Amino acid sequence: MSRRQVKKVRLLKKEWIVTFPFFIVVLALILFRLVYDVKTFFCGSTIVFYRQEYQDYDYLLHLPPQYHDFYGKRPLLVYLHGAGEVGKDVKILDEFAPYHFLKSSREEIDFPFIVVSPLCEKNGWEPKRIVRMINNMIREKRFRYEIDPDRIYLTGFSMGGFGTFQTACEEPDFFAAIMPLAGGGDPGQAGQLMKTPVWAFHGDADHVVDFENSSKIIETLQAKHHPDAKLTTLYGAGHGIQEIVYSKCDVYSWLLKHHTNRDPMRNK
């Protein structure tokens, strides 16, 4: 082998030594993305977002099984937790959000929702922060999650049930439908909900939040001839009714029947 050939071989070796780590990094990123896509396709995935630098709530974002960016715009379901989770690590909400209770369901449930579970740092939900968080999510194009602005739904349990009623009252045209559990609202604000479909749930043996907190506001809405306001009484049930409600397919079918008309492209 000539000196020129030896020099060329040495140069190629140096180039390979320099480029090999870069090649490994690129390959690792490709494999990570592939594993992530496969996991999301079959199981869904949950991602933690710490957003307090924007004065938003920290939140979990859950992608449904078989989620793909090219699928089109997805409905968004926002879940507000109860007082028991206030101030804890946001990751704990993975055990309380609606999709968690689907694991115990015996029904075949179509669950196309992106689910957002914000974490409240102190007692009491702030409606303006909830809506700002959602709007910021929709604008965050770098995450590439296509959210349908006409199919944004709100649900919550206990303190989150109160927060669901209150937020919908303060933002009456924002949500396509709401589903409060074991919560309540001010009957005096019922007029703000006349355009928002409401399906409330409450156990008649609830000793934490009185049943009348839900029944009075629904009765007020029905007296005002609200076109779609109803209360399901869970006879013999106490306060913890999340699994009873969130494991049923009809609640999600009911939500998906409703949409607003904010997206100008919907009717084109």
N, C-alpha and C positions, 0 to 999 in steps of 0.2 A: 504494500500500500504506500502510495507516494505521500510526501509531506503535505501536499495540498489536500489530499483525500482525508488524511489524519486530522488536519486542521478543520475541515468541513464537518467531520464526525463529531469532534469536540464542540464545535459551535452548535450543532444540532442538539447535543446532550444538554448544553447550557440553556438553550431555548426551551427544551422539554422540562428541565428542572424549574424554570421560571414559570412556565404556563401550566404545569401539572396541578399545583394547588388551586389555581383559578378554575381549571376544568373540574376538579373535585367539588368546589363550592357550587358551581353552576349545576352539576349533576345532582348534588344534594338538594338544591332548591327545586329542581324539576321533580325529584322523587317526593319531596315534602308536599308539593302542590298536588301531585297525583294521589298520594295517600289521603290528603285532605278532601279532594273531590270524591274519591271512592267512599270515604267515611260519610261525607255529607249526603251522597246519593242514597246510601242504604239506611243511615241512622239519624241524619240530621246532625247539627253541631251547635255548640253554645260558645259564644265569644264574650269576653268581659271588656267593657269600656269604662275607663275612669275619666269622667268628663267635668269634674268640678272646676277645672281651670276656666270653663265657659259658664260657670254658675249653673250648669245643668246637673241633673241627678246622675250618679254612677248607675250603670244598668247592664243587665245581661241581654244579649241579642241571640235569639235561637233561630236557626235556619231549619226549615222542615226537611224531611227526607226527600230525596230526588230533587233538591233545589238546584237550579241552574240559572246563571245570569241571563242566558238567552231565552228562558222560559217566558219572559214578559213580566209585567208588573204584578206584584203579589199583594194580597191583603195584609194589613198590619193589625195585630192584636196587642194592645197594651194592658199589662196586668199590674194592678196596684196591690201590694201586700198589706197584711194587717199589722197591728201594733207590736206583735211578738217578734217581728224581724227588724224593727227600727234600730238603726245604728250599727247593725252587724255587718259582717263581710258580705259584699254583694253576691258572692258565689253561692251563698246559702239559698238564694232564691230559686236555684235550679231544682230544689225539692218542693217548691210551692207553686210554681207556674203551671198553667193549664196543661201543657204538654206532658208534664210529669205524671199526671193522673191517667193519661191515656194508656200507660203501661198496664194498668189493672183492668182496663176495659175489655169486655168480651165481644164488643161490636167492631165491625169494620168501619173505621172512621176516616173520612177524607179530611186531612188537616193541612191545608195549603198555606197556613199563616206564617209570616215572620212574627215572632213573639218578642216583645220588649218588656223587660221586668226592671223598672227603676227601683233604686234603693232610697228610702226616705231616712234622712239622718236624725229627724226629730218627729215627735208626734204631730200629725196633721199634714195632709198633702196640699201643695200649692198649685192650683189649676194653671196659672200662667207659666210656671216652670215646666209643668208636664207638656203643655202645648209647645213651648219653646224647644224643649228637648226633641219632640217629634219633628218639628219643622227643621231643626238643625240636622236631624238624621236624614231627612229627605234631600237636603241640600248637600250632604256629604258625598259628593260624586266619587271621591277617591275610594270609597268602600264598595261602590258598584252594586249596591242593593236597590233594586227597582221596587219602590213602594207605590202602590196605587193610592193616590190622595183621595179618591172617592170611596175607598174601602178601609177606613181606619176605625177600629172598634175599641171600646174601653170596657174593661171588667175589673173587678176588685173584690176582696174579701174583708169583711169587718171594717176596720179603719179604711181599708181600700174600697169597700162598698160605699161608705160615706163620701170618700174622695171621688168615686165614680159619679155619684149623683151631683156633687158640688161642681166638679169640673165641667160636666155636661151642661149644667145650668149657666155657668159663666161663659161657656163657649158653645152656644146652642146650635151652631151650624157646622161645627168641626167634625163631629163623630157621626158615622153612618148608623150606629146603634150602640146601646150600652147594656151591660149585663151585671148589675150589682148583686153581691151575695152577702147576706147577713149584715147589711148596712142600713142606710136610711137617708132621708133627705128632708128638707124643709118644705112642707106643703105650700107655704106661702110663695115659694119660688117655682112651683109646678108649671106655671105658665111659660117659663123659659124652655120647658122640655116638650112643648106641643108638637114640634117637628122632628123630635128624636125618638125612634123606636126604643122601648124600654122593656126588658124582661128581668124582673127581680126574683130572687129566691131567698126564702127564709124558713128556718125551722120553727115550728110552733112551740117547741120546748127549749128555745134558746134562752138561757139565763144570763148571758153576757150582754147581748144587744137585744132589747125587747122587740118582739115581732111587730109591734105597732109602728116602729120606726120605718119599716118598709110598707106596711099595709096602708098607712094614712096617706102617704104621698101617691101611691098607686090609685087608691080610691079617689083622691082629688083629681088626678089625671083622667080617670075614667068618667068622673062627673063632668069634666070639661069636654067630654067626647073625644079624647085622644084616640087616634085611629089604631095605635098599636102599643098599648101599655098593659102589661099583665104581671101578675104575681103568682108564682108557684109556691104553695105552702107545702113544706116537707113535714108531714105529720109524724110526731114522735122524735124528730131530729133535733139535736141540740145546736151548738154554735158551729162546730167544725163540719161544714157541709161541702167543702171543696171537692172531695172525691166523688160525692154523690152527683154533683152538677157537672164537673169538668170531664167526667168519664163517659158522658152521654153524647152521642153523635148529633142528636136533634138540636142541641144548643148551637153547634157550629153551623149547621145547615140554616138555622134561623138567622144567625148573624149575616151569613153570605147572601141572604135574600135582599139585603138592604145596601144601598149605596147613596152617596150624595152626588152632586153634579158640579163639583169644582173643576174637574179636569176638562178643559175645552176640547180635548181630542176624543172624549168618550162618545159624543154624539155626531162625530164627523165620519 
